[in-house]
């Protein structure tokens, strides 16, 4: 069994971002910017990682025929590097482990873990075929890690967490719409009614660009309104880099160009966004 195939089916690069997102959520949610005990940190990180791994593996299992039509050679099941049974084993182990880890943190994060485990299952078997709703779920699956981390250390959401969650949600929503444009061919054959199929590629691309530009606008709000970030260049400089990547992605997305690159660019955007919020909170 190839290590790369396992890495690909659980999208472990995404899981790394989930872990960082939880840590940032903890720091931004804490009134003193102090982290909890090491055991709590480990359990809090493992929970979304396990749930994320299962979500991706189960989705690959359900979407195998569609991915073949879309020639998704980045999917190990399509390449034949892993059998569908492996995806089911990952699914069967990951969801329970993720929820158990959350149970030993606190009740609130346990509820979040249960909710997103159910949502991930529903997405693969149903919500993925519902226009806009499915896109929103995928966008929220990254954004919710900051909320998750916040609830590890505090019972209420902090303003920075709300802002960054909104930014990540808007960016992720736009990115997912562009992704659905890429996958139109296979979705049509599968009988799915995605947004680009319903309203066309160009209108969908403009719709995606609109939400991505909204993310840029939201990113400046902490610099103006939140005391910890007001006038903070340690926050502003990484955020400007992130915003330039967003604008670049929105521009080419609206023109239906370089769609295969935009998904990767958005990961760099999240990285610089995380860096900005983290430096702004600590310095």
Secondary structure, DSSP 4 states (H G I P E B T S, - for coil): --HHHHHHHHTHHHHHHHHHHHHHHHHHH-TT-----HHHHHHHHHHHHHHHHHHHHHHHHHTHHHHHHTT-TTSHHHHTSS-HHHHHHHHHHHHHHHHHHHHTT-HHHHHHHHHHHHHHHHHHHTGGGBTTHHHHHHHHHHHHHHHHHHHHH-SS--HHHHHHHHHHHHHHHHHHHHHHHHTHHHHHHTT-B-HHHHH-HHHHHHHHHHHHHHHHHHHTHHHHH-TTTTT-HHHHHHHHHHHHHHHHHHHHHHTT-SHHHHHHHHHHHHHHHHHHHHHHHH-
